[in-house]
Amino acid sequence: MTRMAAAGNARTDHVARNRAHWDEERAAYHAPLARAHWAQREPTWGLWATPESRARLIPEDIAGRDVVELGCGTGYVSAWLARAGARPVAVDVSAAQLATARELREEFGLAVQLVLADAERVPLRGGRFSLVISDYGASLWCDPHRWIAEAARLLEPGGRLAFSRRSPFFAACRPEEGPAGARLLRPYFGSSRLPHGGGVEFTLSHGELVRLLRENGFTVDDLIEVAAPEAGARDYPEVTAAWARRWPSEELWKATLTG
């Protein structure tokens, strides 16, 4: 194998690794939790369940519009969009996760088109969608240089990109195992690709992400750095609520395709 080929494989091996990771996670990825998400009347975003009434990731005029969810997992965001009157297409690399989405689609009777595909190379016509959205999907598990370019290709002029992701500050404080602590464990710069179980996560610095969005024709409309709520927040293996009340563990982005 040539050095160039090896480098190319290293850049794209995350797709197969993440597919295997989420295929294996299906049984553990909480069918009851997925069902509860499908049943929600108001969307909530990220680990700390930021309500849509605060986040406003979904445009108010979404009814009757084509939208696409990249890295949909069990498809709950697309379910919320369908309930709001949109025409959602839900894309995921894991057949097992889409099997759960298919079961819940039948149970709830919502019109959601499911597509098995890598969100970095989506087999859908470009310039068609009013909204591209990702809740810890492509926004975390895909190479941002690839999936953001795909989002720009899929959107119509003036369309919105909305996504949640981990904070780069959290990524710098996160150990290989266990929750984030109060020490910086890796560089803020140049550490976009991080292992997670059998998969690979991506987290760019704020400056890198803003430049990447601009290079792909986006204007950034808002960035919400989310703090864990004071009451009712659970702890996660990778971050405790107490930590996330002091430092940002996740954030919500909104951008408009302007050119």
Accessible surface in RSA format (square Angstrom, percent):
REM  Atomic radii and reference values for relative SASA: ProtOr
REM  Chains: A
REM  Algorithm: Lee & Richards
REM  Probe-radius: 1.40
REM  Slices: 20
REM RES _ NUM      All-atoms   Total-Side   Main-Chain    Non-polar    All polar
REM                ABS   REL    ABS   REL    ABS   REL    ABS   REL    ABS   REL
RES MET A   1   177.07  91.7  85.53  56.6  91.54 218.0  90.74  77.1  86.33 114.4
RES THR A   2    91.60  65.2  82.69  83.8   8.91  21.2  84.84 114.0   6.77  10.2
RES ARG A   3   217.48  91.3 202.70 103.3  14.78  35.2  84.87 116.0 132.61  80.4
RES MET A   4   158.82  82.2 149.35  98.8   9.46  22.5 113.21  96.3  45.60  60.4
RES ALA A   5    45.27  41.6  32.95  50.9  12.32  28.0  44.10  62.1   1.17   3.1
RES ALA A   6    45.57  41.9  39.18  60.5   6.39  14.5  40.55  57.1   5.02  13.3
RES ALA A   7    43.85  40.3  34.80  53.7   9.05  20.6  42.67  60.1   1.18   3.1
RES GLY A   8    20.42  25.2   0.00   N/A  20.42  25.2  19.95  54.8   0.47   1.1
RES ASN A   9    75.77  52.3  74.00  71.5   1.78   4.3  24.25  58.4  51.52  49.8
RES ALA A  10    58.06  53.4  48.71  75.2   9.35  21.3  55.28  77.9   2.78   7.4
RES ARG A  11   131.13  55.1 124.77  63.6   6.36  15.2  59.39  81.2  71.75  43.5
RES THR A  12    53.24  37.9  47.94  48.6   5.30  12.6  31.86  42.8  21.38  32.3
RES ASP A  13    53.20  37.3  44.52  44.3   8.68  20.5  32.36  76.2  20.84  20.8
RES HIS A  14     1.12   0.6   1.12   0.8   0.00   0.0   1.12   1.2   0.00   0.0
RES VAL A  15    20.66  13.6  17.65  16.0   3.02   7.3  20.66  18.0   0.00   0.0
RES ALA A  16    59.26  54.5  54.02  83.4   5.24  11.9  54.52  76.8   4.73  12.5
RES ARG A  17    92.23  38.7  86.42  44.1   5.81  13.8  38.39  52.5  53.84  32.6
RES ASN A  18     5.36   3.7   5.36   5.2   0.00   0.0   4.49  10.8   0.87   0.8
RES ARG A  19    93.09  39.1  93.09  47.5   0.00   0.0  33.09  45.2  60.00  36.4
RES ALA A  20    48.71  44.8  43.12  66.5   5.60  12.7  48.53  68.3   0.19   0.5
RES HIS A  21    21.43  11.7  18.39  12.8   3.04   7.8  11.75  12.1   9.68  11.3
RES TRP A  22    47.88  19.2  47.88  23.2   0.00   0.0  46.06  24.6   1.82   3.0
RES ASP A  23    54.14  37.9  41.87  41.7  12.28  29.0  19.45  45.8  34.69  34.6
RES GLU A  24   139.09  79.9 111.11  84.1  27.98  66.6  50.03  96.8  89.06  72.7
RES GLU A  25    56.92  32.7  56.69  42.9   0.23   0.5   1.68   3.2  55.24  45.1
RES ARG A  26    79.11  33.2  72.33  36.9   6.78  16.2  19.07  26.1  60.04  36.4
RES ALA A  27   103.00  94.7  65.17 100.6  37.83  86.1  76.53 107.8  26.47  70.1
RES ALA A  28    59.73  54.9  44.09  68.0  15.64  35.6  54.31  76.5   5.42  14.4
RES TYR A  29    60.96  28.5  58.72  33.4   2.24   5.8  29.37  22.1  31.59  38.9
RES HIS A  30    87.39  47.8  80.19  55.7   7.20  18.4  50.00  51.5  37.39  43.5
RES ALA A  31    48.45  44.6  45.27  69.9   3.18   7.2  46.06  64.9   2.39   6.3
RES PRO A  32    99.31  72.4  91.65  83.5   7.66  27.8  93.48  77.2   5.83  36.2
RES LEU A  33    68.88  38.4  63.96  45.8   4.92  12.4  68.07  47.8   0.82   2.2
RES ALA A  34     2.00   1.8   0.05   0.1   1.96   4.5   1.45   2.0   0.55   1.5
RES ARG A  35    97.68  41.0  97.68  49.8   0.00   0.0  38.05  52.0  59.63  36.1
RES ALA A  36    55.26  50.8  43.80  67.6  11.46  26.1  51.41  72.4   3.86  10.2
RES HIS A  37    40.16  22.0  40.16  27.9   0.00   0.0  17.04  17.6  23.12  26.9
RES TRP A  38     0.00   0.0   0.00   0.0   0.00   0.0   0.00   0.0   0.00   0.0
RES ALA A  39    48.21  44.3  36.64  56.5  11.57  26.3  38.10  53.6  10.12  26.8
RES GLN A  40    45.56  25.5  36.75  26.9   8.81  21.0  31.59  67.2  13.97  10.6
RES ARG A  41   192.27  80.7 163.14  83.2  29.13  69.4  72.23  98.7 120.04  72.8
RES GLU A  42    76.49  43.9  69.40  52.5   7.09  16.9  38.33  74.1  38.16  31.2
RES PRO A  43    15.99  11.7  15.99  14.6   0.00   0.0  15.99  13.2   0.00   0.0
RES THR A  44    33.87  24.1  29.35  29.8   4.52  10.8  21.38  28.7  12.49  18.9
RES TRP A  45     0.97   0.4   0.92   0.4   0.05   0.1   0.92   0.5   0.05   0.1
RES GLY A  46    22.72  28.0   0.00   N/A  22.72  28.0   5.24  14.4  17.48  39.2
RES LEU A  47    38.20  21.3  27.01  19.3  11.19  28.1  29.39  20.6   8.81  23.7
RES TRP A  48    12.12   4.9   1.82   0.9  10.30  24.2   4.74   2.5   7.38  12.0
RES ALA A  49    53.70  49.4  44.90  69.3   8.80  20.0  45.50  64.1   8.20  21.7
RES THR A  50     4.14   2.9   1.13   1.1   3.01   7.2   3.01   4.0   1.13   1.7
RES PRO A  51    50.11  36.5  50.11  45.7   0.00   0.0  50.11  41.4   0.00   0.0
RES GLU A  52    25.15  14.4  24.55  18.6   0.60   1.4  20.52  39.7   4.63   3.8
RES SER A  53    70.59  59.6  53.68  71.6  16.91  39.0  44.82  95.4  25.77  36.1
RES ARG A  54   127.56  53.6 107.04  54.6  20.52  48.9  51.69  70.6  75.87  46.0
RES ALA A  55     0.09   0.1   0.00   0.0   0.09   0.2   0.00   0.0   0.09   0.2
RES ARG A  56   135.96  57.1 134.41  68.5   1.56   3.7  46.42  63.4  89.54  54.3
RES LEU A  57     1.08   0.6   1.08   0.8   0.00   0.0   1.08   0.8   0.00   0.0
RES ILE A  58    21.67  12.3  13.15   9.8   8.52  20.5  13.15   9.5   8.52  23.1
RES PRO A  59    25.76  18.8  19.55  17.8   6.21  22.6  24.00  19.8   1.77  11.0
RES GLU A  60   165.51  95.0 125.07  94.6  40.44  96.3  63.62 123.1 101.89  83.2
RES ASP A  61    86.46  60.6  73.74  73.4  12.73  30.1  46.84 110.2  39.62  39.5
RES ILE A  62     6.27   3.6   6.27   4.7   0.00   0.0   6.27   4.5   0.00   0.0
RES ALA A  63    67.56  62.1  50.60  78.1  16.96  38.6  50.82  71.6  16.75  44.4
RES GLY A  64    40.21  49.6   0.00   N/A  40.21  49.6  27.52  75.5  12.69  28.4
RES ARG A  65    91.75  38.5  88.19  45.0   3.56   8.5  17.67  24.2  74.08  44.9
RES ASP A  66    28.72  20.1  26.12  26.0   2.60   6.1   1.10   2.6  27.62  27.5
RES VAL A  67     0.06   0.0   0.06   0.1   0.00   0.0   0.06   0.1   0.00   0.0
RES VAL A  68     0.00   0.0   0.00   0.0   0.00   0.0   0.00   0.0   0.00   0.0
RES GLU A  69     3.62   2.1   3.39   2.6   0.23   0.5   0.06   0.1   3.56   2.9
RES LEU A  70     0.00   0.0   0.00   0.0   0.00   0.0   0.00   0.0   0.00   0.0
RES GLY A  71    16.73  20.6   0.00   N/A  16.73  20.6  10.39  28.5   6.34  14.2
RES CYS A  72     3.36   2.5   0.00   0.0   3.36   7.9   0.30   0.8   3.06   3.3
RES GLY A  73    18.10  22.3   0.00   N/A  18.10  22.3  17.99  49.4   0.11   0.3
RES THR A  74     2.23   1.6   1.85   1.9   0.39   0.9   1.32   1.8   0.92   1.4
RES GLY A  75     0.00   0.0   0.00   N/A   0.00   0.0   0.00   0.0   0.00   0.0
RES TYR A  76    26.04  12.2  26.04  14.8   0.00   0.0  10.25   7.7  15.79  19.5
RES VAL A  77     0.16   0.1   0.16   0.1   0.00   0.0   0.16   0.1   0.00   0.0
RES SER A  78     0.01   0.0   0.01   0.0   0.00   0.0   0.00   0.0   0.01   0.0
RES ALA A  79     0.00   0.0   0.00   0.0   0.00   0.0   0.00   0.0   0.00   0.0
RES TRP A  80     9.13   3.7   2.60   1.3   6.53  15.3   4.51   2.4   4.62   7.5
RES LEU A  81     0.09   0.1   0.09   0.1   0.00   0.0   0.09   0.1   0.00   0.0
RES ALA A  82    17.50  16.1   3.10   4.8  14.40  32.8   3.32   4.7  14.18  37.6
RES ARG A  83    65.68  27.6  36.11  18.4  29.57  70.4  30.30  41.4  35.38  21.4
RES ALA A  84    49.46  45.5  25.36  39.1  24.10  54.8  37.87  53.3  11.59  30.7
RES GLY A  85    38.21  47.1   0.00   N/A  38.21  47.1  27.82  76.3  10.39  23.3
RES ALA A  86     8.82   8.1   0.00   0.0   8.82  20.1   0.00   0.0   8.82  23.4
RES ARG A  87   132.81  55.8 127.21  64.8   5.60  13.3  69.55  95.1  63.26  38.3
RES PRO A  88     4.82   3.5   0.95   0.9   3.87  14.1   0.95   0.8   3.87  24.0
RES VAL A  89     2.79   1.8   2.79   2.5   0.00   0.0   2.79   2.4   0.00   0.0
RES ALA A  90     0.00   0.0   0.00   0.0   0.00   0.0   0.00   0.0   0.00   0.0
RES VAL A  91     0.00   0.0   0.00   0.0   0.00   0.0   0.00   0.0   0.00   0.0
RES ASP A  92    12.05   8.4  11.26  11.2   0.79   1.9   0.81   1.9  11.24  11.2
RES VAL A  93    25.26  16.6  22.63  20.5   2.63   6.3  22.72  19.7   2.54   6.9
RES SER A  94     0.00   0.0   0.00   0.0   0.00   0.0   0.00   0.0   0.00   0.0
RES ALA A  95    54.46  50.1  48.32  74.6   6.13  13.9  49.95  70.3   4.50  11.9
RES ALA A  96    21.84  20.1  14.88  23.0   6.97  15.9  20.58  29.0   1.26   3.3
RES GLN A  97     2.30   1.3   2.30   1.7   0.00   0.0   1.15   2.4   1.15   0.9
RES LEU A  98     3.29   1.8   3.29   2.4   0.00   0.0   3.29   2.3   0.00   0.0
RES ALA A  99    26.40  24.3  25.21  38.9   1.19   2.7  25.79  36.3   0.61   1.6
RES THR A 100     9.69   6.9   9.69   9.8   0.00   0.0   4.63   6.2   5.06   7.6
RES ALA A 101     0.00   0.0   0.00   0.0   0.00   0.0   0.00   0.0   0.00   0.0
RES ARG A 102   106.82  44.9 106.82  54.5   0.00   0.0  44.29  60.5  62.54  37.9
RES GLU A 103   102.60  58.9  91.93  69.5  10.67  25.4  48.37  93.6  54.22  44.3
RES LEU A 104     3.87   2.2   3.87   2.8   0.00   0.0   3.87   2.7   0.00   0.0
RES ARG A 105    56.39  23.7  54.86  28.0   1.52   3.6  10.65  14.6  45.73  27.7
RES GLU A 106   121.63  69.8  98.88  74.8  22.75  54.2  46.14  89.2  75.49  61.6
RES GLU A 107    99.16  56.9  60.88  46.1  38.28  91.1  43.40  83.9  55.76  45.5
RES PHE A 108    58.46  29.2  32.26  20.0  26.20  68.2  37.33  22.6  21.13  60.5
RES GLY A 109    65.47  80.7   0.00   N/A  65.47  80.7  34.48  94.6  30.99  69.4
RES LEU A 110    32.96  18.4  27.25  19.5   5.71  14.3  29.13  20.5   3.83  10.3
RES ALA A 111    87.63  80.6  68.03 105.0  19.60  44.6  79.74 112.3   7.89  20.9
RES VAL A 112     4.77   3.1   0.00   0.0   4.77  11.5   0.95   0.8   3.82  10.4
RES GLN A 113    90.04  50.3  80.97  59.2   9.07  21.6  36.42  77.5  53.61  40.7
RES LEU A 114    28.10  15.6   2.86   2.0  25.24  63.4   2.97   2.1  25.14  67.6
RES VAL A 115    21.32  14.0  18.24  16.5   3.07   7.4  21.32  18.5   0.00   0.0
RES LEU A 116   106.33  59.2  79.85  57.1  26.48  66.6  79.85  56.1  26.48  71.2
RES ALA A 117    15.00  13.8   4.84   7.5  10.16  23.1  14.98  21.1   0.01   0.0
RES ASP A 118    16.79  11.8  12.21  12.2   4.58  10.8   7.91  18.6   8.88   8.9
RES ALA A 119     4.62   4.3   2.53   3.9   2.10   4.8   2.53   3.6   2.10   5.6
RES GLU A 120    10.77   6.2   2.78   2.1   7.99  19.0   0.54   1.0  10.24   8.4
RES ARG A 121   173.54  72.9 159.18  81.1  14.36  34.2  66.39  90.7 107.15  64.9
RES VAL A 122     8.44   5.6   0.00   0.0   8.44  20.3   0.48   0.4   7.96  21.6
RES PRO A 123    90.24  65.8  55.13  50.3  35.11 127.6  70.51  58.2  19.73 122.6
RES LEU A 124    22.98  12.8  13.11   9.4   9.87  24.8  18.67  13.1   4.31  11.6
RES ARG A 125   166.19  69.8 150.10  76.5  16.10  38.3  78.53 107.3  87.66  53.1
RES GLY A 126    26.46  32.6   0.00   N/A  26.46  32.6  10.00  27.4  16.45  36.9
RES GLY A 127    40.30  49.7   0.00   N/A  40.30  49.7  19.88  54.6  20.42  45.7
RES ARG A 128    65.28  27.4  51.32  26.2  13.95  33.2   9.75  13.3  55.53  33.7
RES PHE A 129     0.00   0.0   0.00   0.0   0.00   0.0   0.00   0.0   0.00   0.0
RES SER A 130    13.19  11.1  10.22  13.6   2.96   6.8   6.20  13.2   6.98   9.8
RES LEU A 131     0.00   0.0   0.00   0.0   0.00   0.0   0.00   0.0   0.00   0.0
RES VAL A 132     0.00   0.0   0.00   0.0   0.00   0.0   0.00   0.0   0.00   0.0
RES ILE A 133     0.41   0.2   0.41   0.3   0.00   0.0   0.41   0.3   0.00   0.0
RES SER A 134     0.83   0.7   0.00   0.0   0.83   1.9   0.00   0.0   0.83   1.2
RES ASP A 135    14.99  10.5   5.79   5.8   9.21  21.8   0.87   2.0  14.12  14.1
RES TYR A 136    37.26  17.4  27.35  15.6   9.92  25.8  27.27  20.5   9.99  12.3
RES GLY A 137     6.18   7.6   0.00   N/A   6.18   7.6   6.18  17.0   0.00   0.0
RES ALA A 138     0.81   0.7   0.00   0.0   0.81   1.8   0.73   1.0   0.08   0.2
RES SER A 139     7.19   6.1   0.00   0.0   7.19  16.6   0.00   0.0   7.19  10.1
RES LEU A 140     2.35   1.3   2.35   1.7   0.00   0.0   2.35   1.6   0.00   0.0
RES TRP A 141    26.72  10.7  24.90  12.1   1.82   4.3  21.44  11.4   5.28   8.6
RES CYS A 142    15.15  11.5  14.70  16.4   0.45   1.1   0.00   0.0  15.15  16.3
RES ASP A 143    21.02  14.7  21.02  20.9   0.00   0.0   0.48   1.1  20.53  20.5
RES PRO A 144    11.04   8.0  11.04  10.1   0.00   0.0  11.04   9.1   0.00   0.0
RES HIS A 145   107.39  58.7  95.33  66.3  12.06  30.9  63.41  65.3  43.98  51.2
RES ARG A 146    81.92  34.4  77.68  39.6   4.24  10.1  21.81  29.8  60.10  36.4
RES TRP A 147     3.98   1.6   3.98   1.9   0.00   0.0   1.89   1.0   2.09   3.4
RES ILE A 148     0.31   0.2   0.31   0.2   0.00   0.0   0.31   0.2   0.00   0.0
RES ALA A 149    40.98  37.7  35.27  54.4   5.71  13.0  35.96  50.6   5.02  13.3
RES GLU A 150    19.70  11.3  19.52  14.8   0.18   0.4   4.59   8.9  15.11  12.3
RES ALA A 151     0.00   0.0   0.00   0.0   0.00   0.0   0.00   0.0   0.00   0.0
RES ALA A 152    18.32  16.8  11.05  17.1   7.27  16.5  11.26  15.9   7.06  18.7
RES ARG A 153    98.49  41.4  82.79  42.2  15.70  37.4  70.27  96.0  28.22  17.1
RES LEU A 154     0.00   0.0   0.00   0.0   0.00   0.0   0.00   0.0   0.00   0.0
RES LEU A 155     4.14   2.3   0.00   0.0   4.14  10.4   0.00   0.0   4.14  11.1
RES GLU A 156    51.14  29.4  51.14  38.7   0.00   0.0  10.29  19.9  40.85  33.4
RES PRO A 157   123.21  89.8 103.63  94.5  19.58  71.2 105.40  87.0  17.81 110.7
RES GLY A 158    53.70  66.2   0.00   N/A  53.70  66.2  27.55  75.6  26.15  58.6
RES GLY A 159     3.10   3.8   0.00   N/A   3.10   3.8   3.10   8.5   0.00   0.0
RES ARG A 160    58.25  24.5  57.75  29.4   0.50   1.2   6.35   8.7  51.90  31.5
RES LEU A 161     0.00   0.0   0.00   0.0   0.00   0.0   0.00   0.0   0.00   0.0
RES ALA A 162     0.00   0.0   0.00   0.0   0.00   0.0   0.00   0.0   0.00   0.0
RES PHE A 163     2.01   1.0   1.87   1.2   0.14   0.4   2.01   1.2   0.00   0.0
RES SER A 164     0.28   0.2   0.04   0.0   0.25   0.6   0.04   0.1   0.25   0.3
RES ARG A 165     7.79   3.3   7.79   4.0   0.00   0.0   4.21   5.8   3.58   2.2
RES ARG A 166    11.65   4.9  11.60   5.9   0.05   0.1   1.50   2.1  10.15   6.1
RES SER A 167     0.40   0.3   0.40   0.5   0.00   0.0   0.00   0.0   0.40   0.6
RES PRO A 168     6.92   5.0   4.12   3.8   2.80  10.2   4.38   3.6   2.54  15.8
RES PHE A 169    72.75  36.4  72.75  45.1   0.00   0.0  72.75  44.1   0.00   0.0
RES PHE A 170     0.68   0.3   0.68   0.4   0.00   0.0   0.68   0.4   0.00   0.0
RES ALA A 171     7.27   6.7   7.09  10.9   0.17   0.4   7.27  10.2   0.00   0.0
RES ALA A 172     1.30   1.2   1.30   2.0   0.00   0.0   1.30   1.8   0.00   0.0
RES CYS A 173     3.84   2.9   3.84   4.3   0.00   0.0   0.00   0.0   3.84   4.1
RES ARG A 174    24.14  10.1  24.10  12.3   0.04   0.1   3.97   5.4  20.16  12.2
RES PRO A 175    35.76  26.1  30.13  27.5   5.64  20.5  33.74  27.9   2.03  12.6
RES GLU A 176   131.80  75.7 100.60  76.1  31.20  74.3  63.43 122.7  68.37  55.8
RES GLU A 177   156.82  90.0 135.32 102.4  21.50  51.2  54.55 105.5 102.26  83.5
RES GLY A 178    39.19  48.3   0.00   N/A  39.19  48.3  23.48  64.4  15.72  35.2
RES PRO A 179    65.35  47.6  57.54  52.4   7.81  28.4  57.54  47.5   7.81  48.6
RES ALA A 180     7.44   6.8   0.00   0.0   7.44  16.9   0.00   0.0   7.44  19.7
RES GLY A 181    31.85  39.3   0.00   N/A  31.85  39.3  30.50  83.7   1.34   3.0
RES ALA A 182    79.46  73.1  42.77  66.0  36.68  83.4  46.24  65.1  33.22  88.0
RES ARG A 183   172.60  72.5 167.44  85.4   5.16  12.3  70.47  96.3 102.13  61.9
RES LEU A 184   124.09  69.1  97.48  69.7  26.61  66.9  97.48  68.5  26.61  71.6
RES LEU A 185    76.23  42.5  41.03  29.4  35.20  88.5  46.66  32.8  29.57  79.6
RES ARG A 186    47.47  19.9  34.95  17.8  12.52  29.8  18.37  25.1  29.10  17.6
RES PRO A 187    91.65  66.8  77.71  70.8  13.94  50.7  88.82  73.3   2.83  17.6
RES TYR A 188    85.60  40.0  67.42  38.4  18.18  47.3  59.15  44.4  26.45  32.6
RES PHE A 189   152.34  76.2 144.27  89.4   8.07  21.0 144.33  87.5   8.00  22.9
RES GLY A 190    75.35  92.9   0.00   N/A  75.35  92.9  39.07 107.2  36.27  81.2
RES SER A 191    27.29  23.1  14.78  19.7  12.52  28.8  13.31  28.4  13.98  19.6
RES SER A 192    36.31  30.7  32.80  43.8   3.51   8.1   6.80  14.5  29.50  41.3
RES ARG A 193    87.30  36.7  68.55  34.9  18.74  44.6  43.00  58.8  44.30  26.8
RES LEU A 194    12.96   7.2  12.78   9.1   0.18   0.5  12.96   9.1   0.00   0.0
RES PRO A 195    69.91  51.0  57.63  52.5  12.28  44.6  58.55  48.3  11.37  70.6
RES HIS A 196    42.54  23.3  40.31  28.0   2.23   5.7  15.67  16.2  26.87  31.3
RES GLY A 197    71.63  88.3   0.00   N/A  71.63  88.3  39.02 107.1  32.61  73.0
RES GLY A 198    47.29  58.3   0.00   N/A  47.29  58.3  34.04  93.4  13.24  29.7
RES GLY A 199     0.00   0.0   0.00   N/A   0.00   0.0   0.00   0.0   0.00   0.0
RES VAL A 200     2.38   1.6   2.38   2.2   0.00   0.0   2.38   2.1   0.00   0.0
RES GLU A 201     1.20   0.7   1.14   0.9   0.06   0.1   0.10   0.2   1.10   0.9
RES PHE A 202    14.70   7.4  11.35   7.0   3.35   8.7  11.50   7.0   3.20   9.2
RES THR A 203     9.06   6.4   1.34   1.4   7.72  18.4   0.94   1.3   8.11  12.3
RES LEU A 204     6.31   3.5   4.83   3.5   1.48   3.7   5.29   3.7   1.01   2.7
RES SER A 205     4.77   4.0   2.97   4.0   1.80   4.1   0.66   1.4   4.11   5.8
RES HIS A 206    49.30  26.9  49.30  34.3   0.00   0.0  32.13  33.1  17.17  20.0
RES GLY A 207    32.66  40.3   0.00   N/A  32.66  40.3  26.96  74.0   5.70  12.8
RES GLU A 208    62.22  35.7  57.67  43.6   4.54  10.8  20.51  39.7  41.71  34.1
RES LEU A 209     4.04   2.2   4.04   2.9   0.00   0.0   4.04   2.8   0.00   0.0
RES VAL A 210    51.74  34.0  51.74  46.8   0.00   0.0  51.74  45.0   0.00   0.0
RES ARG A 211   136.49  57.3 135.31  69.0   1.18   2.8  59.45  81.2  77.05  46.7
RES LEU A 212    11.03   6.1   9.87   7.1   1.16   2.9  10.65   7.5   0.38   1.0
RES LEU A 213     0.03   0.0   0.03   0.0   0.00   0.0   0.03   0.0   0.00   0.0
RES ARG A 214   165.91  69.7 148.91  75.9  17.00  40.5  28.63  39.1 137.28  83.2
RES GLU A 215   137.73  79.1  96.52  73.0  41.21  98.1  50.09  96.9  87.64  71.6
RES ASN A 216    33.80  23.3  22.95  22.2  10.86  26.1   6.09  14.6  27.72  26.8
RES GLY A 217    14.56  18.0   0.00   N/A  14.56  18.0  13.43  36.9   1.13   2.5
RES PHE A 218     5.37   2.7   0.00   0.0   5.37  14.0   0.00   0.0   5.37  15.4
RES THR A 219    66.12  47.0  64.34  65.2   1.78   4.2  48.58  65.3  17.54  26.5
RES VAL A 220    48.05  31.6  24.95  22.6  23.10  55.7  24.95  21.7  23.10  62.7
RES ASP A 221    76.23  53.4  41.01  40.8  35.21  83.3  25.66  60.4  50.56  50.4
RES ASP A 222    54.59  38.2  48.99  48.8   5.60  13.2  13.98  32.9  40.61  40.5
RES LEU A 223    60.99  34.0  36.64  26.2  24.35  61.2  36.64  25.7  24.35  65.5
RES ILE A 224    23.93  13.6  20.89  15.6   3.04   7.3  23.93  17.2   0.00   0.0
RES GLU A 225    89.30  51.3  66.75  50.5  22.55  53.7  14.25  27.6  75.05  61.3
RES VAL A 226     2.05   1.3   1.27   1.2   0.78   1.9   1.93   1.7   0.12   0.3
RES ALA A 227    59.03  54.3  47.97  74.0  11.07  25.2  48.71  68.6  10.32  27.3
RES ALA A 228     4.59   4.2   0.00   0.0   4.59  10.4   0.00   0.0   4.59  12.2
RES PRO A 229    56.30  41.0  45.72  41.7  10.58  38.5  56.30  46.5   0.00   0.0
RES GLU A 230   146.76  84.3 123.57  93.5  23.19  55.2  65.55 126.8  81.21  66.3
RES ALA A 231    84.40  77.6  65.12 100.5  19.28  43.8  70.25  98.9  14.15  37.5
RES GLY A 232    88.30 108.9   0.00   N/A  88.30 108.9  44.69 122.6  43.60  97.7
RES ALA A 233    26.64  24.5   0.20   0.3  26.44  60.1   6.95   9.8  19.69  52.2
RES ARG A 234   141.83  59.6 130.79  66.7  11.04  26.3  66.65  91.1  75.19  45.6
RES ASP A 235    87.09  61.0  69.06  68.7  18.02  42.6  22.70  53.4  64.39  64.2
RES TYR A 236    41.19  19.2  34.11  19.4   7.09  18.4  20.93  15.7  20.26  25.0
RES PRO A 237   106.36  77.5  89.72  81.8  16.65  60.5 102.74  84.8   3.63  22.5
RES GLU A 238    22.76  13.1  21.62  16.4   1.14   2.7   5.83  11.3  16.93  13.8
RES VAL A 239     0.05   0.0   0.05   0.0   0.00   0.0   0.05   0.0   0.00   0.0
RES THR A 240    40.20  28.6  40.20  40.8   0.00   0.0  33.26  44.7   6.94  10.5
RES ALA A 241     3.67   3.4   3.67   5.7   0.00   0.0   3.67   5.2   0.00   0.0
RES ALA A 242    62.11  57.1  56.95  87.9   5.16  11.7  58.75  82.7   3.36   8.9
RES TRP A 243    15.17   6.1  10.12   4.9   5.04  11.8  14.19   7.6   0.97   1.6
RES ALA A 244     0.56   0.5   0.00   0.0   0.56   1.3   0.00   0.0   0.56   1.5
RES ARG A 245    82.47  34.6  54.92  28.0  27.56  65.6  19.11  26.1  63.36  38.4
RES ARG A 246   171.75  72.1 138.61  70.7  33.14  78.9  49.59  67.8 122.16  74.0
RES TRP A 247    62.72  25.2  58.90  28.5   3.83   9.0  37.72  20.1  25.01  40.6
RES PRO A 248    37.32  27.2  34.58  31.5   2.75  10.0  36.70  30.3   0.63   3.9
RES SER A 249     2.02   1.7   1.03   1.4   0.98   2.3   1.03   2.2   0.98   1.4
RES GLU A 250     0.00   0.0   0.00   0.0   0.00   0.0   0.00   0.0   0.00   0.0
RES GLU A 251     0.00   0.0   0.00   0.0   0.00   0.0   0.00   0.0   0.00   0.0
RES LEU A 252     1.70   0.9   0.35   0.2   1.36   3.4   0.44   0.3   1.27   3.4
RES TRP A 253     1.39   0.6   1.36   0.7   0.03   0.1   1.39   0.7   0.00   0.0
RES LYS A 254    24.18  11.8  24.18  14.8   0.00   0.0   3.94   3.5  20.24  21.6
RES ALA A 255     0.09   0.1   0.09   0.1   0.00   0.0   0.09   0.1   0.00   0.0
RES THR A 256    34.58  24.6  34.58  35.1   0.00   0.0  21.54  28.9  13.04  19.7
RES LEU A 257    18.22  10.1  17.91  12.8   0.32   0.8  17.91  12.6   0.32   0.9
RES THR A 258    91.98  65.4  52.26  53.0  39.72  94.7  48.11  64.6  43.87  66.3
RES GLY A 259    81.27 100.2   0.00   N/A  81.27 100.2  73.31 201.2   7.96  17.8
END  Absolute sums over single chains surface
CHAIN  1 A    11773.4       9070.9       2702.5       6617.6       5155.8
END  Absolute sums over all chains
TOTAL         11773.4       9070.9       2702.5       6617.6       5155.8
